[in-house]
């Protein structure tokens, strides 16, 4: 096993990898930009090296600077985390050339899966289910007209070099096609410096379900079940869960086997994720493969008991997988909320600034993968993720109740967060019933979820926590459990109450009722 690893990332994922290293007795090397001089991952690492100014292009994306630190520090391997250089083929090759182990797949697998058309082509030719559509990009308007009429509307135009929803155009009828085609191409050119677009049949109200795979360097490749990722806002996942309420054991086995065959096609090694769309008839279609550890990996860890980062490190060190497919089973239910420094009342714009008070949730079945601390100033230079709040319950109802309870304990002052939004989502009847699809978040947002006019955010929060509490009771009853839902709407009655009272707002203004009355 390695003696020292460089973590080429920042924030919560850098800390997550460092925690696995520390448990394995592996030394950790952090890199940081000007903006991260006092960041938590720098404070946690055994060694830390400055790599440049705040802009990522001058620091976390600078392959030369990261390789320079790897050389200077004597790191034997580099873990890229997610984002930044984690799916950058040039970076993987630079590690190879420098004799440093890249904790991830071979560059060739990264290259194949980095092209949406090449990966689709490989999957289609292997006779595996991909969304009906073209295998390669479309060069002319005539061609796109012809193919669109063949696969029939609605269709979706997509950037071949794309990802994250850029260059997507839903086309419901022929008259819209020309402008959609031109716009998709120009958006793809601007976003990816590659105007290639391809065409797919549009899957109505799809669910977004992904399969975690793990492959070693000895040909062993297994899957670790699915993650439900349909709750997205502007193509950003907001809340994920494992298992998916829409997947039964038979579908799980079929999707898992398909994902393993796709990974084998790519000669995949290490942790990867195969994304599928699932239609209303539970048919599933390959969408794309992510050749990195995902943000939402903790829900798989909580439901399987597998530490995916440790498995990544063991695979990178050449060890054979200790787990066989028969050893993998999902137990209970896990939920993750991505807690962001953003202001839902201001269109979820980032809300950077000094965190004047921070108290994160804990207690039974709660894990907070955080990258910030009280006194830290959230910079504007990077994704403003504060932490991933993850819970595990014996079943989905308990996981929902536990997430509500944990969110009620989460206290952040000095910046805005999206915590209120999660509380609303967790009480939506479609969510509670597991009636999920990629449009649900937009429906919740359109449904005027924000604090009502004339009531302060705190009052709304207290009212919502109370409502959530009531719903928890109902959910518990529905689940047949005799347990009364413990706790009160505001978990930190002391500080919560003082805070509310001091501002003369919220229920506190009229005096807090007893637990039952809130
Ligand atoms: C689709 C789709 C329906 N039909 N493709 C592509 C990028 C990824 N983030 C989501 N993508 C989708 N591809 C076909 N053929 C639905 C999605 C999709 C989605 C599309 C538009 C708006 C929000 C969405 C959320 C999840 C999935």
Boltz pocket constraint, residues with backbone or C-beta under 6 A from the ligand:
constraints:
  - pocket:
      binder: B
      contacts: [[A, 131], [A, 132], [A, 156], [A, 163], [A, 164], [A, 165], [A, 168], [A, 200], [A, 201], [A, 202], [A, 203], [A, 204], [A, 206], [A, 208], [A, 229], [A, 230], [A, 232], [A, 235], [A, 277], [A, 438]]
      max_distance: 6.0
